[in-house]
């Protein structure tokens, strides 16, 4: 395939991923019309894991077997799937889908801040620091603490908590799970299965067993969330990272707020407030500055193994990525049904 065709395919994948991932907030809003936040979370994890499980079997791969791998997967599933999915659903009871998408764009900023706190990144370049401060300033504009009170204020905090949870997840995965040569389809399946299990355990306590209204709109929204906005987005992100690297995958993060805002206005009739536009612009400029000036790692990078993915730099590119590795003591993790290989 010539370079031009390859470039077009790359752009097409980024656009499709941005549309699917950015539309997540729209479908959550529709699903909440008949389901509780926890029910939306469970439906998303369960449907997504079943789709990936079928794809995993068709590809001839098994799920990971090592205990250490599964312990790490459970932690990653909590911070990267179960908790943020629930917080997004909870927050969107009072926050517009467009605002939710913009607030989600703060994930790279939380990741950098966490890396500085943990000491995995040295004192950043002045331009990178400016981007970090600018991004959080934009977040304050969006949050508008001078007027965000009551349910709206708590909803905004819940969505910011979800973005911060992604940052924790990416940092943890970069230190303990991310390695090369592992079939991503089996690992992403295992992570979503773990997330579904975690959500199921708290269903009786968090309103998960409350009556629901399965209207056609609600059912379609739940299915789209599970199949397209969870399972398929995971797969597309893995493919982009595997084929082109995490840096190219980061482009998607810049498109999410635009997609979520436009869909909210066009489909749900949400108001396009001036404050939202200003806050979105400030956040995106801040994130762009942090990407413009590379991170300065506090420790030498490892070729493979823990720390192979710089937490502050590549985590922003991996917002839907959960590429993880098997327990080194169990070489059969992710082994195809017939011979070894990767997906």
N, C-alpha and C positions, 0 to 999 in steps of 0.2 A: 504494500500500500504506500502511495507517495505521501510526501510530507503534508501537502495541502489537504488531502483527504483525511489524514490522521488528525490534523488540526481542527478540521470541521467536526469530526466525530467527538473530539475532546470538548469543543465549545458546546456541542449539542448535549453532551452528558451533563455539563455544568448547568446549562439552562434547565434541563429536565429536573435535575436534583434541586435546584433553587426553587422551581415552581412547586415541587412536591413538598419539600421541607418547609418552604415559606407558607404553604397553604395549610399546614398543620393547625395553626391557630384558628383558622376559619372552621375547620372540621370539628375542632374541640368545642367551639362556640355552638355549633349545630347539635352536637351530641349531648351537650349539657341541657338541651331543651327537654330531654326525656330521661337522662341518666344522672346519677350523682357523680361528683368528681372521682370517687374511688371506683365506681363502676366503669367510668370512662377509662381510667388507668388500667384496670384489669382487662377490659375488652381489648384495649390496644396491645397490651403485652401478650395476652393469650392468642389473639388472632395472628399477630406478627410472628410469634414463636411457632405456631402450627404451620404457617406458610414457609418459614425458613426450615422447619423440620422436614417438610415434604421435599423442599429443594435440596436439603442436605442428603437425604436418602437417594434422591434421583441422581445426585452427583457422585454417589458411592462413598460417602464419608460417614464416619462414626462420630459421636460426641466425645469430648475429652473424658478421660478416666481418672486422672491423677487427683488425689485429695487436695494437694496444695493448689493446683489449678482451679478446682471448684471453690475452694475458700476465697481465692482472689476474685473469681467470677461473681460470687455472691456479693462481695463488697462492691465490685464495679457495677453490678446490676442494681444495687440499692442507690448508689450515688449518680449513676448515669441513666437509669431507666425509671425504677419504681418511684423514687423521691421526686425528681424533677417533673415526671409525667403527672404525678398527683398534685404538685404545687402549681403547675400550669393550669390544670383543670380547676383547682380551687380558686386561683387568682382570676381566671377568666369568667367567674360568676359575676364579677363587678368591673372588670377591665376589658376594654375593647380588644379584638383580635389584632388590630394594627399596632396598638400600644404594646401588646404582649410580644409581638415580633421584634419591635424595636428594642425593648428591654432585654430580649434574648441575645441581642447583638453585643451586650456587655460581657459575655462569657470570656472572650480573650483578655479583657481588662482584669477580671477577677483572677484569671489564670496567672497573669504576670504578677499581680499583687501577691498571690499565694506563693509563687516561686521566690519572690524577694523575701517573704517572711520565713520560708523554709531554708533559705540560703542556697537554693539551686541555681539562682541567677545573681551575678554580682551587681553592684550599683550600676543602673542602666545609663545609657547615653542620654545626654540632655534632651535630645529630640524624642527619645523613647519615653522619658519621664514626662515631658510636656504632653505627649499623646495620652499617657495614662491619666494625668490630671484633667486633661481636656475631656476625655471619655467619661470620667466620673462626674465632671461638671455637667455634661449633657444628660447624664442619668438623673442628676438633681433637678434639672429643668423638666425632665419627663415626669419624675416623681412628684414635683411641685409640693413639697411638704407644707407650704403656706396655705394650700387648699385641699390636699389629699388627706381627708379625714374619714373616719368611720370605715364602712365596708370597702370603699374604693382604695383607701390608704392601705388597708390590710391586703387587699388583692394585689396591689403593686408590689408590696413587700414579698408576697408569696412568689411572684414571678421573678423578682430579683434573687430570691433564695434559690429558685430553680436554676438560674444562670450560674450562681455561685456553686451550686451542687455539681454542675457539669465541670466546673474548674477543678473541684476537688477530685472528681472521678478521673479526669484526664491526667492530673498530676500523679495520682495513685497508680493508674494503669501504666504511665510512662516509667514508673520506678519498679513495678513488680510484674507486669504482664506482657508488655509489648516487645515482641521479638520477631525474627524473620523466619520464613519457611513453614508457617502454620496455615492450614486451610482456614480461611476467614469464614467460610460458610458454616463450618461446624462450631466455631467459637462464638460467632454472633448468635447462632441458634441456642447454644448453651446459656449465653448471657440472658437472652429474652425469656427462656424457660425459667431461669432463676428469678428473674424479675416478676414473672407471673406467679411463681410460688410465693415470693415475699408478699405480693399484693393480696393473694388469696388468704394468707394467714391473718391479715388484719381486716378482712372484709366484714366479719361480724361486729367489729368494734368501731369501724369508721363509717357506718352508714352504707356499707356495700350491699347489705341485704334489704335495703329499703325498697318500697314499691317503685317501679319504673314504668315509663310510658314509651313502649317500643313502636313509635310511629315510623312510617317509611323513611322519613328524613333522618330520624335518629339512628335507625338501623344502617342506612347507607353511610352516614357519617362515621359510625363506629367501624364499619368494614373498611372504609377508605383509610381511616386512621391506622388500622392494623396492617392492612395489606400494602398500601402505597406509602403512607407517611411514616411507617416504622420498618417493616420488613424490606421493602424495595429501596428506601433511602439508605438503609444500612448497606445493602448490597452495592448500590451505585457509588457510595462513598468509598467503600473498600476498593472497588475497581479503579477509581480515580487515583487513590493513594498508591495502589499497587503498580499502576501503569505509568503514572506521571509524578508521583511524590506528593507529600503532604502540603507543600507550598502551593501547588496548583489547586489542590482541593480547597484551600483557604479562600479562594475567590468566591465560593458559594456564600460564605459568611457575610460578604458585603451586599449580597443581593436579597437576603432574607427580609430585612426590614422593608425594603421597597415592595416586595411581593406581598407581604402580610398587610401593609397599609393599603395598597391598591385593591386587594381582594376584599378587605374589610369595607372599603368605601363602595366598591362596585356591587358586591353581593349582599352585604348586610346593611348597607345604607349608613355606615358609621360616619361621624363628622370628621372632616379633615381640619383639625384645629391648627392654628399657627404655632402654638407651643409644641405640638407633636412634630411638625416639620422642622422647627429649629432644633429641638432636642435630638431628632434623628440625624440631622446634618452634623451636629457637634459630636455625637457618639461615633459616627462613621469616620469623621476626620481624625478623631482621637485614635480609633482602631487602626486607621491607615498609617498614622505616624508610628505606632508601635510596630507595625509590620515593615515600615521603611527603614528602621534602625534595628539590626539584628540583636538578639539576646547575647549577653556575654556570660557563658556558663561558668559556674563557680567550680566545676569539676571537669576533668578531661572527658570528652564524649567516648562512650563505649561502642564498639562495632556492633555487638549484639548483646542481648541480655538486658538486665535492669538498667534503665537510664538511657537506652539507645534512642529514645524519642525525647528531645529536649522539651521539658514540660511547658515552659513559657512560650516557646516558639511554635511547636508543631501541634500543641493541643488546640489552638484556635482553629487549625485546619481540620481537626478531627472531631468536629462538634457532633457528628453522628457516628463516628467511627469507634469501634470497640475491638480493634484488631489485637488479639491477645495470644499468649503462647502457652503451650502445655508445660506441665511439670517436668523438669529435666530428668527426674527419676523415673518417668513413665514414658518411654520412647514411643509407645503405641498411641498416644493421644492424637486424635484427629487423623489416624491412619485410615486410608481408603479401604473399602471392603475387599478390593483386589489390588494389592501392591501399594506402595507409597506414592505420594504426590501432593500437590497443593492446588488450591483453587484460586 
